[in-house]
Amino acid sequence: MKVVHTIEELRDQLRGQLHVSFVPTMGNLHAGHLALMKLARQHGSPVVASIFVNRLQFGPNEDFDRYPRTLESDIEKLERERDVYVLFAPRESEMYPEPQSFQIQPPSDLGGILEGEFRPGFFMGVGTVVLKLFSCVQPRVAVFGKKDYQQLMVVRSMCRQFQLPVNILAHETVRDHDGLALSSRNVYLSEAERAEAPRLYALLQRIQDQLKQGCADREQLEGEALADLSGRGWQVDYVSLRRQRDLGIPTAEEIRAGEPLVTLAAAKLGATRLIDNLEMRYGE
Ligand code: PAF
């Protein structure tokens, strides 16, 4: 695997390649990321991965400074798996040689809700860096995890509107043995918090079960999960049942008619903010 730090080196490595498959990450790689790289490899070659902690998508009170940066061990993991041909690990001055005054502004009905409401500027930061990374790598295929469900939708809709020739593939969320979605931020959890953390997914599964058994009362489903989390010390940003197609709020009729749904949740356990989601359907 070649490790390159500049756009020029990256372009040298990829010259003439027409089927590049790409996985953008912020590093501190875990099994979830490695699964994205495997999927990327099945859909194109060579596979390029990037590691770049993108300041633009962090709010002023978020964890940009303490976000885990583990380049050496990330490289070891990628070398072991042998799926990636080039790792692009640019410095900040390479990605942002001047203040990034041109920015991607996702539409508010997609980028201003849920994560966008609680992390203003987040999807602007993601959209902007993903577009820049796509312009550096020029992939035919790019792989994103479903754990960041809304991010996946923002990226897909950005590619559609800008007519970017990139096929966006989604990988299912990879979970630990107890259901906790793998995330680079899980390293922040204390032992007690780690033991509590799988509750988020368990409650999403409960909502899925309740829907399956014929409950179409969105507010009740969300409210019960929210109360359960709050009662156990979580600070909940949202637990929200949405339509898969546009993340809009489904009516009871749509729910009963079998509209494909997804419940998304974000909540803080101590100082660590976790997100998760689960796709579901009434009666199924
Ligand atoms: O999901 C992530 O790790 C980041 O948001 C991404 C897509 C690499 C952009 O910085």
Residues whose N, C-alpha, C, O or C-beta is under 5 A from the ligand:
A	BS01	PAF	P24 T25 M26 F52 N54 V126 V129
